[in-house]
Amino acid sequence: MTTNPIRVGLVGLGRAGNGMHRGELRSRQDKFRFAAVCDIIEERTVPFVEEFGAKPYTRYEDMLADPDVELVTIATRSCDHFAHAKAALLAGKDVLVEKPFSMRLCEVEELIRLGSQPAGPHLYVRHNRRFENGFELANEIIASGKLGDVYEIKLTRNGYQRRSDWQTLSEFGGGQLLNWGPHIVDHSLRFCGGDYVDLYSNIKHVAAAGDCEDHIKIVMTGINGRIVDMEISGGAALPTPEYLVYGSKGSMVSDGGKFRLRYLDPAVELLPVIADPETPGAGKGFGNPETLPWIEEDIPIQGDGTARIWDALYDAIRRNIPFPVTLDQAAKVIEVIERVKKGTIFEN
């Protein structure tokens, strides 16, 4: 049991602030305490006052002046992340900023300069999907070697949605590149070894309202030689696996709440395969009539896990344990998103 909870000032009490941060910290009150909350819509502060005793603010400047606020968590619209994070850092507060880190790489670089000095304040980026149980399990399976040399990974987050909120409007930082994009770009970069040597992208507006993209295709060749093909779509009417992983000795696919694997039995030694210059045929098939020793295995994906980012944040602030999402990694995500936006001809 901890005895020194971090005193949080939360700005933005919409879907992320109220729907995510509030519930996630409810079970972590030994580590975090809502000291204050801020929203331009005053009634949104009431549940936080009643449940946590948080001080309510409608002016962000007033909350930043509150000496009881130690950490500012930013859950406002994407277009406001830079200004709100900068103001908090200049006020001497530690900052956790929701994704996207910011809308432009130049803004990210300025925030990193302000939030990475040894004496503080310190800046953190909420890439909570880094803690997703499915993502962690996929990495564990790949690292186990069961699939051999993994050479290609396909990632999707697809559905069909005629969305019409602010996330469909470019003036507020809408679009899937800045919504789901940071999560899956971050996953892709992790699978690529942290960086890429080549990138193809295409974005489209399919089904949502507004003027932003709701279909994204990005294909990277990682510094580790691996191809990562990611897709996010609000215009895909049939379900697709979230993961398809191809290795030299097997493959796996996400299938509901589990991974389905098919891989060669490592206990069985395969005979060498020698190329035959003769034409296939005359009952020879493809020239190698062996029966391969396949193993099929289902591994369940249990729980969500994304809220564990708060535990890592507490450890970083109170115990000086390095935060697993580095600022350089978060900046690389925005670099990719900015490159995709600039390099794609986009038409409504």
DOSEFI-460194 format. One line per 8 residues: number of its first residue (from 0); for each residue x, y, z of N, C-alpha, C, O. Coordinates in steps of 0.02 Angstrom, whole numbers. Layout:
NUM = X/Y/Z/X/Y/Z/X/Y/Z/X/Y/Z  ...
This chain:
0 = 42/-60/0/0/0/0/44/62/0/88/70/43  33/107/-48/70/169/-52/37/221/-7/-22/217/9  76/269/14/51/320/60/62/391/35/49/439/71  85/398/-26/100/465/-52/71/471/-122/108/473/-171  4/475/-128/-27/478/-195/-8/541/-232/1/594/-202  -2/535/-297/12/591/-341/-52/633/-347/-106/606/-360  -46/698/-339/-103/744/-339/-116/768/-410/-77/805/-439  -172/745/-439/-187/753/-510/-234/811/-522/-283/820/-486
8 = -219/851/-573/-265/899/-600/-283/878/-671/-239/878/-715  -345/860/-682/-367/834/-747/-403/889/-786/-451/918/-761  -380/903/-847/-414/951/-890/-445/914/-949/-411/876/-983  -510/926/-960/-547/892/-1012/-585/834/-983/-556/782/-969  -650/842/-975/-691/791/-941/-741/760/-989/-799/747/-971  -719/748/-1050/-762/716/-1100/-752/641/-1100/-746/609/-1048  -749/611/-1161/-747/538/-1166/-684/510/-1134/-687/459/-1100  -626/541/-1145/-564/515/-1116/-559/531/-1042/-546/487/-1001
16 = -570/595/-1024/-561/615/-955/-612/582/-908/-593/554/-856  -675/585/-926/-727/556/-884/-734/481/-894/-742/443/-847  -731/460/-958/-744/390/-973/-685/344/-962/-695/284/-953  -624/371/-962/-565/328/-954/-526/346/-890/-521/304/-845  -500/407/-885/-458/425/-829/-495/416/-762/-467/390/-714  -558/438/-760/-596/433/-698/-602/361/-673/-588/347/-615  -622/316/-718/-631/246/-698/-565/212/-683/-562/170/-637  -513/228/-720/-449/195/-710/-416/215/-644/-383/174/-612
24 = -426/277/-623/-396/300/-560/-439/284/-500/-416/288/-443  -502/267/-512/-546/249/-456/-516/191/-415/-521/190/-354  -485/144/-450/-456/86/-416/-383/96/-398/-350/49/-376  -358/157/-406/-288/172/-391/-282/233/-346/-235/272/-353  -328/241/-300/-327/301/-259/-271/300/-207/-257/351/-176  -238/242/-198/-178/242/-157/-119/272/-194/-69/290/-162  -124/276/-261/-69/303/-301/-84/372/-330/-39/412/-341  -148/386/-342/-168/449/-373/-229/478/-338/-274/441/-317
32 = -230/544/-330/-288/578/-301/-308/636/-346/-265/677/-364  -371/640/-364/-395/696/-403/-398/757/-357/-444/765/-318  -347/800/-364/-346/861/-325/-391/914/-356/-421/954/-321  -394/914/-424/-433/965/-459/-452/938/-528/-419/895/-556  -507/966/-554/-529/950/-622/-550/1015/-655/-571/1063/-622  -546/1015/-722/-561/1076/-759/-597/1059/-824/-575/1015/-862  -651/1094/-837/-686/1089/-901/-726/1153/-912/-751/1182/-864  -731/1174/-974/-769/1235/-989/-843/1224/-977/-881/1273/-969
40 = -865/1161/-975/-935/1145/-959/-937/1126/-885/-916/1072/-865  -962/1172/-845/-955/1166/-772/-987/1103/-743/-959/1073/-697  -1044/1082/-770/-1078/1024/-741/-1038/960/-748/-1050/912/-712  -991/958/-794/-949/898/-800/-903/888/-740/-880/833/-727  -890/940/-703/-847/935/-644/-882/903/-584/-850/878/-539  -949/905/-584/-988/885/-525/-973/813/-503/-962/803/-443  -973/763/-547/-960/695/-524/-891/687/-491/-884/647/-445  -841/724/-514/-775/720/-484/-774/752/-414/-739/729/-369
48 = -812/805/-406/-817/838/-341/-851/791/-292/-829/783/-235  -907/760/-314/-946/717/-270/-909/653/-252/-912/630/-195  -874/623/-301/-842/558/-288/-774/564/-257/-756/525/-213  -734/615/-278/-665/618/-257/-648/680/-215/-593/685/-188  -695/727/-210/-680/788/-174/-633/835/-212/-600/877/-182  -631/827/-278/-587/869/-319/-612/941/-321/-673/953/-319  -566/988/-324/-585/1058/-332/-604/1070/-405/-567/1050/-450  -661/1103/-418/-683/1113/-487/-659/1180/-515/-659/1231/-481
56 = -639/1178/-578/-618/1239/-612/-650/1240/-682/-660/1188/-713  -665/1301/-706/-686/1309/-776/-633/1348/-816/-637/1352/-877  -585/1377/-781/-529/1412/-813/-465/1372/-801/-446/1359/-744  -432/1352/-855/-372/1311/-851/-317/1348/-812/-280/1317/-773  -312/1413/-823/-260/1452/-790/-267/1448/-714/-218/1447/-677  -329/1446/-690/-341/1443/-618/-319/1375/-590/-291/1372/-535  -332/1322/-627/-311/1256/-603/-235/1251/-601/-206/1222/-555  -202/1280/-652/-128/1278/-653/-98/1317/-595/-42/1303/-574
64 = -135/1366/-569/-110/1406/-513/-122/1372/-446/-99/1396/-394  -157/1316/-446/-172/1281/-384/-109/1244/-360/-84/1200/-395  -83/1262/-301/-21/1230/-278/-29/1157/-259/20/1121/-252  -92/1134/-251/-104/1064/-233/-98/1018/-293/-92/957/-285  -100/1047/-354/-95/1006/-415/-21/992/-430/19/1038/-438  -5/928/-433/64/907/-445/74/884/-517/124/900/-549  26/846/-541/27/818/-609/-35/840/-647/-91/831/-623  -25/869/-706/-81/887/-748/-90/833/-801/-44/818/-839
72 = -149/804/-804/-165/756/-857/-210/789/-907/-262/818/-889  -191/786/-970/-224/824/-1023/-266/777/-1066/-239/734/-1100  -332/787/-1063/-379/745/-1100/-426/789/-1141/-485/772/-1150  -401/845/-1165/-440/891/-1206/-437/868/-1279/-408/816/-1295  -467/908/-1324/-466/891/-1394/-395/894/-1421/-352/929/-1395  -383/856/-1473/-315/849/-1500/-283/917/-1517/-223/926/-1507  -323/963/-1542/-296/1028/-1562/-272/1069/-1503/-235/1117/-1512  -292/1050/-1442/-273/1088/-1382/-214/1058/-1344/-190/1088/-1297
80 = -191/999/-1363/-141/964/-1324/-77/1004/-1317/-48/1009/-1262  -54/1034/-1371/9/1071/-1368/5/1130/-1320/47/1137/-1276  -46/1172/-1329/-52/1232/-1288/-62/1214/-1214/-32/1245/-1170  -103/1164/-1201/-116/1145/-1131/-54/1113/-1099/-40/1126/-1041  -18/1072/-1136/42/1041/-1109/96/1093/-1097/130/1092/-1045  105/1138/-1144/156/1190/-1137/142/1234/-1076/187/1249/-1037  79/1254/-1068/61/1298/-1012/74/1262/-945/99/1293/-898  58/1198/-942/69/1161/-880/143/1154/-864/163/1161/-806
88 = 183/1139/-914/255/1132/-903/286/1198/-882/328/1200/-837  264/1253/-912/290/1319/-893/267/1338/-823/300/1379/-790  212/1309/-800/189/1320/-732/224/1275/-682/211/1278/-622  270/1233/-706/309/1190/-662/275/1125/-644/296/1092/-596  223/1106/-681/188/1044/-666/214/987/-709/230/997/-768  217/927/-680/226/868/-722/164/859/-765/110/881/-747  173/828/-824/118/824/-872/113/753/-901/163/723/-921  52/728/-902/35/668/-942/-13/691/-996/-68/714/-980
96 = 8/686/-1059/-35/708/-1114/-64/648/-1150/-28/601/-1168  -129/650/-1161/-163/598/-1200/-134/597/-1271/-105/646/-1294  -143/540/-1304/-126/540/-1375/-180/581/-1412/-238/583/-1392  -160/614/-1467/-92/619/-1493/-49/665/-1451/-74/712/-1420  14/650/-1450/64/691/-1415/52/765/-1431/47/807/-1386  48/780/-1495/29/845/-1520/12/835/-1594/16/779/-1619  -8/888/-1628/-28/881/-1698/29/888/-1747/24/866/-1804  85/918/-1725/141/930/-1769/207/913/-1734/213/920/-1673
104 = 255/890/-1773/319/870/-1745/356/928/-1714/389/919/-1663  351/988/-1742/385/1045/-1713/358/1061/-1643/396/1082/-1600  294/1050/-1632/264/1060/-1566/290/1007/-1517/305/1022/-1460  294/945/-1541/320/891/-1500/391/907/-1477/408/896/-1419  432/931/-1523/501/946/-1506/506/1001/-1453/549/998/-1409  461/1050/-1456/461/1103/-1406/440/1076/-1338/469/1094/-1287  389/1032/-1337/367/1003/-1274/421/959/-1243/431/960/-1182  456/922/-1285/510/879/-1259/565/922/-1227/592/905/-1175
112 = 581/978/-1259/631/1024/-1231/609/1049/-1162/650/1053/-1116  546/1066/-1155/521/1093/-1092/513/1039/-1039/518/1053/-979  500/977/-1061/481/925/-1013/532/870/-1003/515/816/-979  595/882/-1021/646/830/-1013/708/855/-977/761/823/-981  703/911/-942/760/936/-904/767/894/-840/716/877/-809  828/878/-819/837/836/-759/800/861/-697/775/821/-658  798/927/-688/766/954/-628/691/957/-633/657/974/-585  664/941/-693/592/943/-702/568/1011/-726/609/1057/-732
120 = 504/1018/-740/452/966/-735/462/912/-789/501/921/-836  425/857/-781/433/800/-826/370/787/-867/314/798/-844  381/764/-927/328/753/-976/321/679/-992/371/644/-1000  259/656/-996/245/586/-1012/188/585/-1063/145/629/-1064  189/534/-1107/138/527/-1159/98/464/-1147/127/411/-1135  33/469/-1150/-12/414/-1132/-24/367/-1191/-79/365/-1218  27/330/-1210/18/276/-1259/-3/214/-1220/36/167/-1213  -65/214/-1196/-87/160/-1152/-95/94/-1188/-95/41/-1156
128 = -102/95/-1254/-108/32/-1291/-42/-7/-1293/-41/-65/-1313  12/24/-1272/75/-12/-1264/67/-67/-1211/104/-116/-1211  18/-58/-1166/6/-104/-1111/-52/-153/-1126/-72/-191/-1083  -77/-150/-1187/-132/-193/-1208/-110/-266/-1204/-57/-284/-1228  -152/-308/-1173/-132/-378/-1162/-119/-415/-1227/-73/-455/-1231  -159/-401/-1279/-148/-434/-1343/-81/-415/-1374/-47/-458/-1402  -62/-352/-1369/2/-329/-1396/60/-361/-1358/108/-384/-1388  55/-362/-1292/108/-394/-1252/113/-468/-1266/168/-495/-1271
136 = 56/-501/-1273/57/-573/-1287/86/-587/-1356/124/-635/-1364  69/-547/-1405/97/-555/-1472/173/-550/-1470/207/-590/-1502  199/-502/-1433/272/-495/-1427/303/-556/-1392/357/-578/-1411  269/-582/-1340/295/-640/-1305/298/-701/-1351/347/-738/-1351  246/-711/-1391/245/-769/-1437/299/-762/-1489/334/-810/-1505  307/-702/-1517/359/-690/-1567/428/-703/-1537/470/-735/-1568  438/-678/-1476/503/-686/-1443/518/-759/-1424/576/-778/-1417  466/-799/-1417/475/-869/-1398/509/-910/-1453/539/-962/-1440
144 = 505/-886/-1515/536/-921/-1571/492/-975/-1601/513/-1008/-1649  432/-986/-1575/388/-1038/-1602/375/-1028/-1677/371/-1077/-1714  368/-966/-1697/351/-952/-1767/413/-945/-1811/407/-931/-1871  472/-954/-1782/533/-945/-1821/549/-871/-1830/535/-830/-1786  577/-854/-1887/595/-785/-1903/532/-750/-1928/509/-763/-1983  505/-704/-1888/444/-668/-1907/464/-614/-1957/503/-569/-1942  435/-619/-2017/455/-573/-2070/400/-525/-2091/414/-476/-2125  337/-538/-2072/284/-492/-2089/229/-495/-2036/211/-548/-2012
152 = 203/-436/-2019/148/-429/-1971/96/-382/-2000/112/-328/-2025  33/-404/-1997/-22/-361/-2018/-64/-343/-1957/-84/-386/-1918  -76/-278/-1948/-114/-252/-1892/-175/-215/-1918/-169/-174/-1964  -234/-229/-1891/-293/-193/-1912/-336/-174/-1852/-337/-209/-1801  -369/-118/-1858/-423/-98/-1813/-479/-71/-1858/-480/-12/-1875  -524/-116/-1877/-572/-100/-1928/-644/-106/-1904/-659/-143/-1857  -688/-70/-1936/-760/-74/-1925/-794/-27/-1974/-761/2/-2018  -858/-20/-1967/-895/26/-2011/-933/74/-1966/-976/53/-1926
160 = -919/139/-1972/-947/188/-1927/-959/254/-1962/-912/284/-1989  -1021/277/-1962/-1037/343/-1989/-1031/394/-1932/-1080/423/-1908  -970/404/-1912/-955/447/-1854/-968/520/-1871/-961/541/-1928  -988/559/-1818/-1006/629/-1832/-985/677/-1777/-1008/734/-1777  -941/656/-1731/-920/701/-1677/-860/743/-1699/-841/744/-1758  -829/779/-1650/-773/823/-1667/-714/786/-1697/-672/816/-1730  -710/720/-1685/-655/681/-1712/-659/674/-1788/-614/644/-1819  -711/701/-1819/-716/700/-1893/-697/767/-1924/-702/775/-1985
168 = -676/816/-1883/-664/884/-1908/-590/902/-1899/-563/898/-1844  -559/922/-1954/-487/935/-1954/-469/995/-1910/-414/996/-1882  -513/1044/-1902/-496/1103/-1862/-485/1086/-1788/-452/1123/-1752  -512/1028/-1767/-503/1007/-1698/-452/950/-1691/-443/922/-1636  -418/933/-1745/-370/878/-1743/-403/811/-1751/-380/761/-1723  -457/809/-1788/-493/746/-1799/-460/702/-1851/-407/718/-1877  -492/645/-1864/-466/596/-1912/-433/538/-1877/-408/544/-1821  -434/481/-1910/-407/421/-1879/-331/422/-1871/-305/385/-1829
176 = -296/462/-1909/-223/466/-1900/-205/491/-1830/-155/469/-1801  -245/537/-1804/-230/565/-1738/-273/533/-1683/-265/548/-1624  -319/488/-1702/-362/455/-1654/-335/385/-1638/-299/377/-1589  -352/335/-1678/-323/268/-1670/-251/266/-1694/-211/224/-1673  -234/312/-1740/-168/310/-1771/-109/305/-1723/-67/262/-1733  -104/349/-1672/-46/345/-1627/-37/277/-1595/20/254/-1586  -92/243/-1577/-86/177/-1546/-55/127/-1594/-7/92/-1577  -82/122/-1654/-62/69/-1700/4/86/-1735/42/41/-1752
184 = 18/150/-1746/84/170/-1770/136/152/-1718/190/127/-1735  121/164/-1654/168/145/-1601/180/70/-1601/237/48/-1596  126/30/-1606/134/-43/-1610/177/-61/-1670/223/-103/-1665  163/-30/-1726/201/-47/-1788/275/-32/-1780/317/-72/-1800  291/25/-1751/361/43/-1741/395/-5/-1693/454/-22/-1702  360/-28/-1641/389/-78/-1596/405/-142/-1635/459/-171/-1626  359/-164/-1677/371/-224/-1716/426/-214/-1769/457/-262/-1790  437/-151/-1789/488/-135/-1839/558/-129/-1809/606/-118/-1845
192 = 564/-135/-1744/628/-125/-1711/639/-53/-1689/694/-35/-1669  586/-12/-1692/590/57/-1668/593/110/-1722/582/169/-1709  609/90/-1783/614/138/-1838/603/101/-1904/597/40/-1904  601/138/-1958/587/108/-2024/637/133/-2075/668/186/-2066  645/95/-2129/688/117/-2184/648/135/-2245/674/166/-2292  584/115/-2246/542/131/-2303/470/133/-2279/451/97/-2232  429/174/-2312/359/182/-2290/315/198/-2350/331/242/-2390  259/164/-2355/206/179/-2403/143/195/-2364/130/165/-2313
200 = 104/244/-2389/41/259/-2354/-12/283/-2403/2/308/-2458  -75/275/-2381/-132/301/-2418/-188/312/-2368/-200/269/-2325  -222/369/-2373/-278/382/-2328/-339/404/-2369/-332/435/-2422  -398/387/-2345/-460/401/-2381/-515/422/-2332/-512/407/-2272  -564/457/-2359/-625/474/-2322/-681/431/-2351/-700/439/-2409  -708/386/-2309/-756/336/-2335/-826/345/-2308/-872/356/-2347  -836/342/-2243/-904/337/-2216/-920/390/-2163/-979/404/-2153  -872/420/-2131/-885/468/-2077/-907/535/-2104/-898/550/-2163
208 = -935/576/-2060/-949/646/-2077/-883/685/-2077/-830/656/-2067  -888/750/-2088/-829/793/-2081/-783/791/-2141/-801/769/-2195  -721/814/-2129/-673/823/-2183/-608/785/-2171/-556/803/-2199  -611/732/-2129/-549/696/-2111/-549/625/-2139/-601/599/-2159  -490/596/-2138/-482/526/-2159/-513/478/-2107/-507/489/-2047  -546/426/-2132/-569/373/-2087/-546/304/-2112/-570/253/-2088  -500/303/-2161/-469/241/-2184/-396/254/-2195/-377/300/-2232  -353/214/-2164/-280/224/-2166/-246/159/-2183/-262/106/-2156
216 = -199/163/-2229/-154/107/-2243/-82/132/-2239/-64/180/-2273  -42/100/-2197/29/116/-2191/68/51/-2192/53/5/-2154  117/47/-2236/160/-12/-2239/232/11/-2227/258/53/-2264  264/-16/-2176/333/1/-2159/378/-58/-2169/359/-116/-2158  439/-45/-2190/493/-94/-2185/537/-72/-2127/568/-19/-2129  540/-114/-2076/576/-95/-2015/651/-100/-2021/677/-129/-2069  685/-70/-1974/758/-74/-1972/781/-146/-1958/839/-163/-1968  734/-187/-1934/749/-258/-1924/732/-300/-1985/736/-361/-1982
224 = 713/-267/-2041/697/-303/-2103/625/-328/-2107/604/-355/-2158  587/-320/-2054/519/-346/-2050/471/-298/-2085/477/-237/-2079  422/-325/-2121/369/-286/-2151/310/-282/-2102/287/-333/-2076  287/-222/-2089/228/-212/-2046/177/-174/-2087/188/-117/-2108  119/-206/-2096/64/-180/-2137/7/-163/-2089/-24/-208/-2062  -6/-98/-2079/-59/-79/-2032/-117/-44/-2068/-107/-8/-2116  -176/-57/-2042/-236/-29/-2072/-285/-10/-2017/-298/-49/-1971  -312/50/-2022/-365/73/-1977/-421/98/-2022/-410/139/-2066
232 = -481/72/-2012/-535/91/-2057/-602/98/-2020/-619/56/-1978  -637/150/-2037/-707/158/-2017/-754/142/-2074/-813/157/-2071  -727/110/-2127/-767/94/-2185/-764/21/-2205/-778/4/-2262  -745/-23/-2157/-739/-95/-2171/-798/-131/-2140/-804/-134/-2079  -843/-157/-2182/-906/-184/-2158/-901/-256/-2132/-947/-279/-2098  -846/-290/-2146/-836/-358/-2120/-778/-358/-2071/-729/-321/-2081  -781/-399/-2020/-726/-400/-1970/-662/-429/-1999/-663/-471/-2044  -606/-404/-1974/-541/-429/-1994/-500/-444/-1931/-511/-413/-1879
240 = -453/-492/-1935/-411/-506/-1876/-370/-445/-1857/-346/-408/-1900  -362/-434/-1792/-320/-378/-1770/-246/-392/-1783/-207/-346/-1792  -227/-457/-1783/-158/-476/-1794/-155/-534/-1844/-193/-582/-1838  -109/-529/-1892/-87/-585/-1933/-11/-584/-1932/19/-534/-1952  20/-637/-1910/92/-639/-1902/120/-698/-1942/98/-755/-1932  167/-685/-1987/197/-736/-2029/270/-747/-2008/309/-700/-2006  287/-809/-1993/355/-826/-1977/380/-883/-2021/341/-915/-2055  445/-895/-2020/475/-946/-2062/456/-1017/-2041/465/-1064/-2079
248 = 430/-1025/-1979/411/-1091/-1955/339/-1095/-1933/318/-1146/-1904  300/-1042/-1945/231/-1044/-1925/199/-975/-1930/231/-926/-1949  135/-972/-1914/97/-910/-1916/49/-907/-1857/37/-958/-1824  22/-848/-1845/-31/-842/-1796/-80/-787/-1817/-62/-741/-1854  -141/-793/-1793/-194/-746/-1809/-235/-734/-1746/-246/-780/-1707  -258/-673/-1737/-304/-659/-1682/-373/-684/-1702/-396/-670/-1757  -404/-719/-1658/-469/-751/-1673/-514/-741/-1612/-514/-781/-1566  -552/-687/-1613/-593/-671/-1555/-548/-651/-1497/-508/-604/-1504
256 = -554/-684/-1441/-514/-668/-1383/-453/-711/-1375/-430/-722/-1319  -426/-736/-1431/-367/-779/-1426/-324/-772/-1488/-344/-745/-1539  -262/-797/-1482/-219/-807/-1539/-222/-880/-1560/-217/-925/-1518  -229/-892/-1624/-227/-960/-1651/-160/-968/-1687/-145/-931/-1733  -120/-1018/-1665/-53/-1029/-1692/-51/-1094/-1730/-85/-1143/-1713  -10/-1096/-1782/7/-1157/-1818/82/-1153/-1834/104/-1109/-1871  120/-1199/-1804/192/-1195/-1813/222/-1266/-1814/192/-1314/-1789  282/-1270/-1842/316/-1334/-1848/342/-1357/-1780/370/-1318/-1741
264 = 332/-1421/-1766/354/-1450/-1702/430/-1445/-1697/466/-1476/-1737  455/-1407/-1649/528/-1398/-1644/564/-1462/-1623/625/-1467/-1630  527/-1512/-1598/558/-1574/-1578/571/-1621/-1636/606/-1671/-1629  542/-1606/-1694/550/-1648/-1753/600/-1616/-1800/590/-1560/-1823  653/-1652/-1814/704/-1625/-1859/683/-1638/-1932/670/-1695/-1951  680/-1585/-1971/660/-1592/-2041/721/-1610/-2084/777/-1586/-2071  709/-1652/-2134/762/-1669/-2181/778/-1609/-2224/734/-1569/-2238  839/-1602/-2247/856/-1547/-2292/813/-1549/-2355/796/-1603/-2380
272 = 797/-1491/-2382/760/-1486/-2444/809/-1466/-2499/844/-1415/-2493  813/-1506/-2551/860/-1494/-2606/820/-1478/-2668/775/-1515/-2687  837/-1423/-2700/802/-1402/-2761/814/-1452/-2817/869/-1476/-2827  761/-1466/-2854/762/-1514/-2910/747/-1476/-2975/695/-1445/-2980  793/-1477/-3023/782/-1438/-3085/729/-1468/-3131/710/-1437/-3180  705/-1529/-3116/656/-1560/-3160/589/-1525/-3154/573/-1494/-3103  550/-1529/-3207/483/-1500/-3208/437/-1540/-3162/436/-1601/-3166  398/-1507/-3118/351/-1544/-3076/301/-1582/-3118/283/-1561/-3174
280 = 277/-1638/-3093/227/-1677/-3130/240/-1751/-3122/282/-1772/-3082  204/-1791/-3161/210/-1864/-3160/206/-1892/-3090/245/-1935/-3069  157/-1865/-3052/146/-1890/-2985/193/-1863/-2933/188/-1882/-2875  238/-1820/-2953/288/-1795/-2905/264/-1734/-2866/297/-1712/-2819  205/-1705/-2886/181/-1645/-2853/232/-1589/-2860/254/-1574/-2916  251/-1559/-2805/301/-1506/-2806/370/-1534/-2789/416/-1496/-2773  378/-1599/-2791/443/-1629/-2784/464/-1643/-2713/520/-1666/-2702  420/-1631/-2663/439/-1644/-2593/377/-1668/-2555/343/-1628/-2523
288 = 362/-1732/-2557/299/-1759/-2531/299/-1771/-2455/263/-1815/-2432  337/-1733/-2417/341/-1745/-2345/277/-1722/-2310/240/-1680/-2336  264/-1750/-2253/210/-1729/-2209/240/-1687/-2153/280/-1712/-2113  221/-1625/-2150/251/-1580/-2102/220/-1589/-2032/160/-1600/-2027  260/-1585/-1980/236/-1597/-1911/208/-1533/-1879/239/-1501/-1837  148/-1516/-1900/118/-1454/-1875/91/-1462/-1804/66/-1515/-1785  98/-1409/-1765/65/-1404/-1700/16/-1345/-1704/33/-1291/-1728  -45/-1357/-1681/-95/-1303/-1679/-111/-1288/-1606/-120/-1334/-1565
296 = -113/-1225/-1590/-120/-1204/-1520/-162/-1141/-1516/-154/-1095/-1557  -206/-1138/-1467/-244/-1077/-1452/-219/-1048/-1386/-213/-1084/-1337  -205/-983/-1387/-182/-949/-1326/-231/-891/-1312/-236/-845/-1353  -266/-893/-1256/-315/-840/-1242/-283/-773/-1228/-229/-769/-1199  -318/-720/-1249/-299/-651/-1231/-345/-631/-1175/-404/-621/-1185  -318/-624/-1116/-359/-613/-1056/-354/-541/-1033/-299/-514/-1025  -412/-509/-1024/-414/-441/-997/-392/-389/-1047/-379/-404/-1106  -387/-327/-1023/-367/-271/-1065/-297/-249/-1048/-252/-253/-1090
304 = -286/-226/-988/-219/-209/-965/-197/-138/-978/-147/-116/-950  -234/-100/-1020/-210/-33/-1040/-205/15/-981/-163/60/-981  -246/5/-929/-244/50/-871/-180/43/-831/-166/85/-789  -140/-8/-844/-77/-17/-808/-27/38/-823/25/42/-791  -42/79/-873/2/136/-887/7/182/-826/58/214/-815  -46/185/-786/-45/226/-726/5/200/-674/39/238/-641  8/134/-668/57/104/-622/128/121/-643/171/136/-601  140/119/-709/206/137/-734/221/211/-723/277/230/-708
312 = 169/253/-729/178/324/-718/194/338/-644/237/379/-629  159/305/-599/173/313/-528/246/293/-513/281/328/-477  266/236/-541/335/213/-529/386/263/-556/439/273/-526  369/295/-612/416/344/-641/422/406/-597/477/431/-586  365/430/-571/365/492/-533/389/482/-461/429/521/-435  366/428/-429/381/419/-358/443/375/-346/477/384/-295  457/330/-392/512/282/-380/570/291/-429/619/254/-427  563/339/-474/617/354/-522/633/294/-566/691/285/-586
320 = 582/254/-582/590/198/-629/574/224/-698/521/254/-707  618/214/-748/606/243/-815/537/224/-842/516/166/-840  502/274/-868/437/264/-899/447/226/-965/490/245/-1004  409/172/-977/424/129/-1035/409/161/-1103/436/139/-1154  368/213/-1105/357/250/-1168/402/311/-1167/386/361/-1134  457/308/-1203/504/364/-1202/478/421/-1246/438/410/-1291  503/481/-1233/482/539/-1272/506/532/-1345/471/554/-1390  564/503/-1355/588/492/-1423/542/444/-1462/527/455/-1520
328 = 519/392/-1428/473/345/-1460/407/379/-1477/380/369/-1532  381/419/-1431/318/455/-1444/326/506/-1500/280/517/-1539  384/538/-1504/398/585/-1557/401/550/-1625/378/577/-1675  430/490/-1627/434/453/-1689/364/437/-1716/354/438/-1777  317/424/-1672/248/412/-1693/220/473/-1730/190/466/-1783  231/532/-1702/206/593/-1734/244/607/-1799/215/633/-1847  307/590/-1801/346/597/-1863/314/556/-1920/306/580/-1976  295/493/-1904/263/450/-1954/196/480/-1975/181/484/-2035
336 = 156/502/-1927/90/529/-1943/97/592/-1986/59/601/-2033  144/634/-1970/155/695/-2010/178/677/-2080/156/709/-2128  221/628/-2086/243/607/-2153/185/579/-2193/180/593/-2253  142/540/-2162/85/512/-2197/38/568/-2220/13/567/-2277  26/617/-2177/-19/672/-2195/10/712/-2254/-27/732/-2299  74/724/-2253/105/765/-2305/113/726/-2371/111/755/-2425  123/660/-2365/141/621/-2424/84/588/-2459/94/551/-2507  22/600/-2435/-35/567/-2465/-81/618/-2496/-101/666/-2464
344 = -99/607/-2559/-149/650/-2591/-217/627/-2565/-238/570/-2576  -251/673/-2530/-313/654/-2496/-371/694/-2525/-369/756/-2529  -423/659/-2546/-482/692/-2574/-543/667/-2537/-550/608/-2523  -588/713/-2522/-652/695/-2492/-698/663/-2545/-754/644/-2530
